[in-house]
Amino acid sequence: MMSLAGSRIRALRARQGLTLKDVGERTGVSVSMLSMLERGVATASIGTLVSVASALNVHMYDLFDHPDSGNSSPVTRIADQSVVSLGVGTTRRVAHDDATAGLEMAVNEYEPGGASGPTATHHSGREFGLLISGRLTVELDGENHHLEPGDVIAYQSTRPHRILNSGEERAVAVWVNLDQ
């Protein structure tokens, strides 16, 4: 799965005439990590993939294969949703992606100790998170925001951010990313 994402990242970067250094400057991800990601020899955190995808003007969803249901139903069945397990204890299920509207909606699950990545990342757009169960801490510009079930957080994605589960039970959140 990561080799496919890596080859898509390389193709998008090349199509846009960007160097690894250009993408690194846009994302804060090192050139060596980007190179390993493109070659499929390293896995990346969800935060890193979202940041890289944003720098390439696509959603993380666009880096992976998606089944073609062949119909135009307004319903996206769970079997047709992409699931990506990255990093330690973190799973992201893209429930809906609408490139025309610039919207991606995902269900993120974090095992105790799981995080969106090892460090804070940033990218273009705006994010909204609704915690369904468990507890999450959102590091935003170096400040910790502790979420309880039912709490919502909203922020510009250009602000350095990291999401982690410092609790003792699995946390489930619905996350919406907007391009603007």
Backbone as a ProteinNet text record, in pm:
[ID]
protein_1_A
[PRIMARY]
MMSLAGSRIRALRARQGLTLKDVGERTGVSVSMLSMLERGVATASIGTLVSVASALNVHMYDLFDHPDSGNSSPVTRIADQSVVSLGVGTTRRVAHDDATAGLEMAVNEYEPGGASGPTATHHSGREFGLLISGRLTVELDGENHHLEPGDVIAYQSTRPHRILNSGEERAVAVWVNLDQ
[TERTIARY]
82.5	0	86.9	196.2	280.4	358.1	392.1	464.1	374.2	244.3	150.4	139.7	125.5	117.7	245.2	360.2	487.9	500	458.3	467.8	370.9	256.5	161.9	218	282.9	344.9	451.1	537.4	642.4	582.7	477.4	415.6	353.4	282.3	221.3	327.5	433.4	542.2	607	635.3	699.5	608	480.2	382.9	376.1	396.9	390.4	526.3	629.5	762.4	828.1	793.9	848.7	963.8	1060.2	1168.6	1132.5	1208.1	1189.2	1210.2	1306.6	1333.7	1212.5	1147.5	1028	919.7	893.8	790.2	831.8	959.2	1009.5	989.4	1014.8	997	850	760.7	617	561.7	625.8	568.4	647.5	775.9	861.2	911.6	882.2	928.3	1064.9	1159	1294.1	1296.4	1393.4	1410.5	1436.1	1515.3	1544.7	1418.7	1332.2	1207.5	1116.7	1108	1025.6	1076.5	1206.5	1265.2	1231.2	1245.7	1213.4	1065.2	980	836.1	803	861.7	836.2	880.3	987.3	1038.3	966	876.8	800.8	881.6	994.5	1078.5	1056.1	971	938.9	789.2	735.5	596.3	593.9	486.3	472	350.5	352.3	237.1	123.4	5.2	-110.2	-86.2	-31	-2.6	91.3	195.2	289.8	221.8	142	73.9	-25.6	-98.2	-192.7	-115.6	-3.5	77.6	135.1	189.9	247.5	137.7	24.4	-86.1	-131.3	-143.8	-185.5	-85.5	43.9	146.7	136.3	80.2	62.4	-78.9	-156.5	-292.6	-389.7	-374.2	-468.3	-498.5	-594.5	-623.9	-544.2	-521	-452.2	-523.6	-653.9	-737.3	-690	-644.5	-604.6	-474.6	-402.7	-275.9	-294.8	-416.6	-443.2	-547.5	-552.2	-653.5	-789.3	-894	-1030.2	-1116.7	-1197.6	-1285.8	-1384.7	-1413.7	-1511.3	-1643.8	-1738.6	-1866.9	-1950.3	-1916.8	-1986.2	-2123.4	-2159.8	-2289.9	-2272.8	-2377.6	-2371.2	-2457.6	-2463.5	-2543.2	-2488.9	-2576.4	-2530.2	-2471.7	-2480.2	-2432.1	-2294.7	-2201.7	-2071	-2068.3	-2075.3	-2077.5	-1942.3	-1944.9	-1821.9	-1722	-1771.5	-1682.4	-1609	-1662.3	-1601.5	-1513.3	-1499.3	-1419.8	-1276.2	-1181.6	-1039.9	-998.1	-924.3	-871.3	-720	-656.5	-511	-466.2	-382.2	-323.2	-178.8	-147.1	-13.2	36.1	165.3	221	182.7	209	179.4	39.2	-50.7	-182.3	-275.9	-263.8	-351	-409.2	-542.4	-612.4	-699.6	-698.7	-782.1	-868.4	-1000.4	-1094.2	-1155.9	-1127.3	-1183.7	-1326.6	-1421.6	-1562.6	-1619.8	-1570.5	-1620.8	-1514.5	-1498.2	-1405.5	-1475.6	-1478.8	-1542	-1443	-1364.5	-1261.2	-1321.6	-1440.3	-1505	-1536.2	-1583.8	-1616.5	-1495.1	-1384.1	-1264.1	-1281.4	-1351.9	-1385.3	-1343.1	-1287.2	-1257.6	-1306	-1383.5	-1433.6	-1378.9	-1319.2	-1256.7	-1294.9	-1287.9	-1303	-1163.7	-1109	-975.4	-986.3	-909.3	-905.4	-762.2	-746.2	-615.5	-613.7	-525.8	-505.7	-432.6	-434.5	-357.9	-212.5	-164.4	-29.8	-22.3	-130.6	-132	-135.8	-80.9	-75.9	-81.2	-113.4	-116.5	23.5	123.6	262.2	355.2	484.6	580.4	599.3	572.9	586.6	469.6	453.1	347.3	375	268.4	278.6	184.5	196.4	106.7	83	-24.9	-61.9	-169.6	-210.9	-313.8	-450.3	-545.5	-683.2	-727	-836.1	-898.2	-945.2	-941.6	-981.6	-1084.8	-1172.3	-1272.7	-1271.1	-1259.3	-1259	-1366.5	-1438.5	-1541.7	-1502.9	-1475.9	-1439.1	-1565.4	-1568.9	-1683.5	-1665.4	-1546.8	-1521.1	-1373.2	-1343.4	-1206.1	-1166.8	-1036	-983	-868.9	-861.8	-752.9	-690.5	-564.1	-495.4	-455.1	-490.1	-450.1	-344.7	-223	-115.1	-130.8	-151.8	-176.4	-86.9	9.5	107.7	175.6	202.9	272	183.4	56	-38.4	-125.5	-144.9	-225.8	-372.6	-458.9	-603.3	-656.7	-717.1	-765.7	-914.1	-947.2	-1084.3	-1149.1	-1273.7	-1358.6	-1466.2	-1532	-1637.6	-1739.8	-1769.3	-1862.9	-1795.9	-1669.5	-1597.7	-1560.3	-1556.1	-1518.2	-1400.9	-1307.6	-1197.1	-1194.3	-1162	-1153.1	-1032.2	-955.3	-835.3	-788.8	-707.6	-642.1	-532.8	-528.8	-431.5	-289.6	-274.3	-140.5	-70.1	-145.1	-85.6	-27.4	94.1	151.4	61	27.1	-64.8	-30.4	-68	-47.9	-159.6	-213.5	-324.4	-274.8	-297.6	-251.7	-348.6	-344.6	-426.4	-334.8	-346.7	-267.8	-351.1	-471.8	-559.7	-531.8	-617.2	-598.3	-693.3	-779	-869.8	-862.8	-908.6	-909	-994.4	-949.5	-1023.9	-1071.1	-1194.3	-1251.9	-1300.9	-1261.9	-1301	-1339.5	-1431.5	-1465.1	-1388.8	-1314.3	-1231.9	-1270.9	-1291.3	-1325.3	-1213.4	-1159.5	-1058	-1116.3	-1101.7	-1145.6	-1023.5	-1028.9	-918.3	-901.4	-1009.3	-1002.6	-1012.3
-119.4	0	125.7	127.6	245.8	266.2	155.7	173.7	242.3	209.5	276.1	423.9	454.2	594.3	667.7	603	664.8	694.9	600.6	624.6	734.8	744	852	987.3	989.5	1113.9	1158.2	1065.2	1097.5	1150	1084	1125.8	1265	1290.6	1421.9	1530.2	1500.7	1597.3	1629.2	1524.6	1543.6	1620.9	1586.7	1653.8	1803	1839.3	1980.3	2049.1	1974.2	2032.5	2067.5	1993.7	2020.1	1925.9	1974.4	1889.3	1836.8	1739	1690.2	1804.7	1890.4	2004.9	2098.2	2121.3	2206.8	2151	2021	1958.4	1961	1937.9	1943.7	2080.5	2185.1	2321.2	2350.8	2296.7	2319.8	2244	2131.9	2043.3	2033.8	2065.4	2044.7	1901.5	1818.1	1679.4	1678	1602	1600.3	1540.9	1584.9	1535.3	1384.3	1337.8	1194.3	1113.5	1163.1	1093	1092.9	1205.1	1211.7	1113.6	1104.9	1011.6	867.2	831.9	695.2	666.9	766.4	751.3	726.9	804.9	787.9	650.6	597.7	467.1	351.3	382.6	278.9	201.8	256.8	187	236.8	337.1	387.8	412	391.7	427.6	566.6	634.5	769.8	776.1	871.1	892.1	953.1	946.8	1009.2	1158	1221.4	1364.2	1397.5	1316.3	1339.1	1322.2	1216.3	1194.5	1305.5	1351.9	1462.5	1587.3	1613	1730.5	1723.3	1607.9	1590.7	1601.5	1535.2	1542.9	1687.4	1760	1899.4	1982.7	1957.4	2030.8	2003.5	1887.9	1850.5	1881.4	1951.8	1995.1	1879.5	1773.3	1661.7	1624.3	1536.4	1481.3	1353.4	1316.9	1191.4	1075.5	1080.9	980.4	950.6	1054.6	1040.7	963.9	936.5	864.3	713.1	665.2	522	477.2	345.6	287.5	286.3	300.8	299.3	214	126.8	45.5	134	98.5	171.8	97.9	159.1	92.3	94	180.2	182.2	246.5	307	374.7	513.9	590.9	727.8	742.9	641.1	645.4	752.3	818.5	915.7	847.4	715.9	640	582	599.4	535	422.2	300.7	183.5	166.1	114.7	96.9	9.2	-87.6	-174.4	-96.7	19.3	100.7	212.7	220	325.3	278.2	366.4	334	339.3	237.4	232.2	227.9	317.1	323.9	312.3	213.3	198	242.4	349.9	406	440.8	437.8	471.3	367	397.1	304.5	332.9	236.6	246.8	349.7	382.1	482.1	429.1	440.7	398.2	513.3	536.3	641	576.4	589.6	540.4	661.1	679.1	792.1	754	812.3	779.9	847	967.3	1039.3	1137.4	1146.4	1241.7	1308.4	1440.1	1516.3	1622.5	1587.9	1679.2	1808.2	1799.8	1919.1	2018.9	1969.9	2056.3	2084.3	2014.4	2032.9	1980	1865.8	1811.1	1664.8	1629.6	1489.9	1465.4	1357.3	1320.8	1183	1172.3	1046.4	1010.7	880.7	831	785.2	851.9	820.3	744.4	636.4	559.2	557.5	586.9	592.6	497	398.3	311	391.7	347.7	420.3	437.3	559	589.5	619.9	596.3	623.3	772.9	812.6	954.7	971.7	1093	1123.8	1125.1	1135.4	1133.1	1160.4	1142.3	1163.6	1310	1399.4	1542.7	1615.9	1740.6	1823.9	1848	1850.1	1879.4	1994	2044.8	2150.5	2132.1	2187.5	2180.5	2284.6	2299.7	2398.8	2346.7	2437.6	2399.4	2430.5	2367.3	2385.8	2249.3	2224.8	2095.9	2114.3	2013.1	2006.8	1864.7	1848.7	1715.9	1704.3	1592.2	1562.4	1431.4	1435.9	1315.4	1236.8	1111.4	1023.8	947.3	889.1	813.7	820.7	793.9	800.8	944	966.7	1101.4	1127.8	1249.8	1289.2	1419.1	1433.9	1560.1	1610	1733.8	1795.7	1900.3	1875.2	1973.1	2071.3	2196.4	2299.2	2417.9	2445.4	2552.9	2536	2411.9	2386.4	2389.6	2416.9	2419.8	2294.9	2229.4	2107.1	2139.8	2077.6	2090.2	1949.5	1927.6	1795.6	1784.4	1679.3	1659.5	1542.9	1560.6	1458	1424.1	1308.1	1273.6	1386.1	1417.2	1523.9	1657	1673.8	1798.7	1809.4	1932.6	1963	2059.8	2039.8	2134.2	2176.5	2302.7	2356.2	2447.7	2437.1	2519.8	2521	2621.6	2629.3	2523.1	2443.4	2334.6	2385	2513.5	2570.5	2583.3	2572.6	2575.9	2437.5	2428.8	2297.3	2224	2097.6	2022.7	1873.9	1811.1	1667.2	1618.3	1501.3	1444.8	1317.2	1302.1	1181.4	1135.6	1004.7	943.3	915.5	996.5	975.3	905.8	861.7	791.8	642.6	570.2	426.3	341.8	406.3	331.6	388.7	310.5	354.2	480.3	573.1	695.8	691.5	735.4	740.5	882.8	938.1	1075.1	1083.6	1173.5	1206.6	1334.9	1330.4	1444.3	1490.6	1619.7	1678.3	1774.6	1755.1	1844	1917.8	2050	2132.3	2193.1	2204.5	2265	2412.2	2481.3	2626.4	2658.5
0	0	0	81.9	87.8	-41.6	-112.6	-238.3	-341.3	-340.5	-430.6	-395	-266.9	-224.2	-262.4	-242.8	-276.7	-424.8	-507.9	-652.3	-696	-631.1	-664.3	-620.2	-503.2	-456.2	-556.4	-598.5	-694.6	-825.2	-874.9	-1000.7	-988	-879	-858.1	-847.5	-773.3	-755.7	-890.6	-968.6	-1099.3	-1193.9	-1194.1	-1281.4	-1251.2	-1123.4	-1083.4	-1091.4	-1134.9	-1148.8	-1017.3	-910.7	-777.9	-747.1	-672.3	-623.9	-486.1	-441.1	-304.1	-205	-234.9	-147.4	-140.6	-256.5	-259.5	-166.8	-178.8	-96.3	50.9	77	213.7	276.3	198.1	249.7	277.1	195.4	213.9	334.7	369.3	470.6	600	594.8	710.7	721.4	621.4	617.5	550.2	605.3	550.2	409.7	329.8	193.8	196.8	293.6	300.3	330.7	418.9	448.9	326.7	257.3	136.3	30.8	14.9	-81.5	-45.1	82.6	126.1	108.6	134.8	117.5	-29	-117.9	-261	-311.4	-254.7	-297.1	-227.5	-134	-65.5	37.3	80.7	178.6	320.6	336.7	469.8	478.6	596	618.5	680.4	661	712.9	803.9	893.6	979.9	899.5	955.5	890.8	874.3	977.5	969.8	855.4	837.6	728.7	593.5	577.6	449.8	418.4	518.2	496	453.7	520.5	489.7	348.5	310.6	177.1	70.9	93.9	-1.7	-19.7	90.3	83.1	3.3	23.7	-50.7	-200.4	-236	-376.4	-427.4	-345	-379.6	-401.7	-323.7	-324.8	-180.5	-161.2	-29.1	-10.1	113.9	142.4	73.6	68.3	3.8	-138.2	-208.5	-348.7	-367.3	-259.9	-269.8	-271.6	-249	-238	-338.7	-364.4	-452.7	-384.2	-463.5	-410.3	-501.2	-442.1	-525.9	-600.7	-723.5	-802.7	-793.9	-724.8	-705.6	-833.5	-929.2	-1057.3	-1052.2	-941	-937.8	-878.5	-884.5	-834.1	-709.2	-629.3	-507	-412.4	-339.3	-240.4	-116.1	-109.5	5.6	-25.6	67.2	55.7	158	110	198.4	266.1	386.7	462.3	387.2	309.6	232.8	123.2	83.5	-22.2	32.9	165.2	226.8	244.8	219.2	232.7	378.2	420.3	556.8	548	622.3	624.9	770	797.8	930.7	921.7	989.9	983.5	1122.7	1138	1267.2	1369.3	1491.3	1599.4	1652.5	1633.3	1694.3	1636.5	1509.5	1449.8	1319.6	1306.3	1185.3	1136.8	1006	945.5	838.6	854.5	753.6	686.2	558.3	485	447.8	519.8	501.9	377.7	347.7	231.1	184.1	53.4	-5.9	-122.1	-120.2	-227.7	-273.4	-374.5	-423.7	-477.6	-537.4	-591.8	-481.2	-368.2	-255.3	-167.2	-193	-111.3	29.3	42.4	172.7	182.7	297	328.6	471.5	489.7	621.9	656.4	775.2	814.3	956.7	984.7	1121.1	1162.6	1261.2	1310.4	1441.4	1452.5	1576.2	1626.4	1754.9	1818.2	1936.6	1931.1	2046	2153.1	2280.2	2382.2	2336.5	2341.5	2295	2147	2070.3	1926.4	1900	1785.7	1751.7	1600.9	1558	1415.2	1355.8	1438.9	1394	1509.9	1487.4	1596.4	1632.2	1536.3	1560.8	1496.7	1534	1476.5	1329	1249	1106.5	1073.4	952.6	906.6	757.3	710.1	568.7	544.8	422.7	393.6	437.1	450.7	480.3	621.9	658.6	790.5	837.7	968.9	1025.4	1134.9	1145	1249.7	1303.3	1433	1491.7	1598.4	1596.3	1695.6	1762.1	1892.7	1964.7	1999.9	1955.3	1980.5	2111.3	2131.1	2254.1	2288.8	2415.2	2462.5	2493	2494.4	2519.7	2423.4	2376.2	2287.2	2336.3	2305.4	2325.2	2187.4	2156.9	2031	2064.6	2017.8	2032.4	1917.9	1949.5	1849.3	1881.3	1794	1818.4	1953.9	1993.1	2118.4	2242.1	2225.6	2338.5	2332.6	2447.4	2453.6	2480.2	2399.3	2416.7	2441.7	2557.7	2596.2	2561.3	2484.5	2440.2	2512.7	2548.6	2608	2505.1	2517.5	2421.5	2404.3	2279.4	2247.1	2219	2261.1	2236.2	2088.1	2039.6	1901.4	1904.4	1812.7	1796.1	1650	1624.3	1488	1481.4	1371.2	1356.8	1212.2	1181	1051.3	1047.7	942	931.3	911.1	882.1	867.1	1001.8	1109.3	1243.2	1273.9	1323.9	1357.2	1456.6	1421.9	1506.3	1508	1616.3	1636.2	1726.2	1695.6	1772.2	1837	1967.8	2034.7	2142.4	2165	2268.8	2387.2	2490	2611.3	2718.4	2680	2772.9	2777	2846.5	2866	2782.2	2702.2	2614.9	2474.4	2378.5	2239.1	2225.2	2141.8	2114	1968.3	1946.1	1812	1787.6	1672.4	1638.8	1491.8	1461.8	1323.9	1291.4	1182	1143.8	1004.7	989	859.9	821.7	702.3	647.7	528.5	528.3	416.7	348.9	216.7	143.4	178.4	202.7	227.6	373
[MASK]
++++++++++++++++++++++++++++++++++++++++++++++++++++++++++++++++++++++++++++++++++++++++++++++++++++++++++++++++++++++++++++++++++++++++++++++++++++++++++++++++++++++++++++++++++++

